[in-house]
């Protein structure tokens, strides 16, 4: 069992995908926006929840340094 902890508040940009493409919307948006997100953000967190099972998946993508514009 995981221990519940309080994490410090972090300012972050949030991007939501439109509903409709079953469990692939987040990956389609990554394919479309990855260059901008890589340029603008050092870390990108992708989260997806299966609407049928309720199971969620999380991926953390980290760049070693921001890309120059």
C-alpha positions as CSV (number, residue, x, y, z in Angstrom):
1,X,0.0,0.0,0.0
2,X,1.3,3.4,-0.9
3,X,1.8,6.0,1.8
4,X,-0.2,9.2,1.3
5,X,2.1,12.3,1.2
6,X,1.7,15.9,0.5
7,X,3.7,17.2,-2.4
8,X,4.7,20.9,-2.9
9,X,2.5,22.8,-5.2
10,X,4.1,23.3,-8.6
11,X,3.0,25.7,-11.4
12,X,2.4,23.7,-14.5
13,X,0.8,24.0,-17.9
14,X,-2.1,21.7,-18.4
15,X,-3.4,20.4,-21.8
16,X,-6.5,18.3,-22.1
17,X,-7.4,16.3,-25.1
18,X,-10.9,16.1,-26.5
19,X,-12.8,12.9,-25.6
20,X,-13.7,10.5,-28.3
21,X,-10.7,8.5,-29.5
22,X,-10.7,5.5,-27.1
23,X,-7.4,5.5,-25.1
24,X,-5.4,7.1,-27.9
25,X,-6.2,10.8,-27.6
26,X,-3.2,11.5,-25.4
27,X,-0.8,9.7,-27.7
28,X,-2.2,11.4,-30.8
29,X,-1.7,14.8,-29.2
30,X,1.8,13.9,-28.2
31,X,2.5,13.0,-31.9
32,X,1.1,16.4,-33.0
33,X,2.6,18.6,-30.3
34,X,5.9,17.0,-29.2
35,X,8.2,19.5,-30.9
36,X,6.5,22.5,-29.2
37,X,6.3,20.7,-25.9
38,X,9.9,19.7,-26.0
39,X,10.9,23.2,-26.8
40,X,8.7,24.8,-24.1
41,X,9.0,22.2,-21.3
42,X,11.7,20.2,-19.7
43,X,9.2,17.5,-18.4
44,X,6.0,16.3,-19.9
45,X,3.6,14.0,-18.0
46,X,1.1,12.0,-20.0
47,X,-1.9,10.5,-18.2
48,X,-4.5,8.3,-19.6
49,X,-7.4,6.5,-18.0
50,X,-9.3,3.6,-19.6
51,X,-13.0,4.6,-19.4
52,X,-14.1,0.9,-19.3
53,X,-11.8,-0.5,-16.6
54,X,-10.9,2.8,-14.8
55,X,-7.2,1.8,-14.9
56,X,-4.8,4.7,-15.5
57,X,-1.4,4.9,-16.9
58,X,1.2,7.6,-16.5
59,X,4.3,8.4,-18.5
60,X,7.0,11.0,-17.6
61,X,9.1,12.3,-20.5
62,X,12.2,14.2,-19.5
63,X,14.6,16.1,-21.6
64,X,18.2,16.7,-20.4
65,X,17.9,20.4,-21.3
66,X,15.3,22.7,-23.0
67,X,15.7,23.0,-26.7
68,X,16.6,26.5,-28.0
69,X,13.8,28.2,-30.0
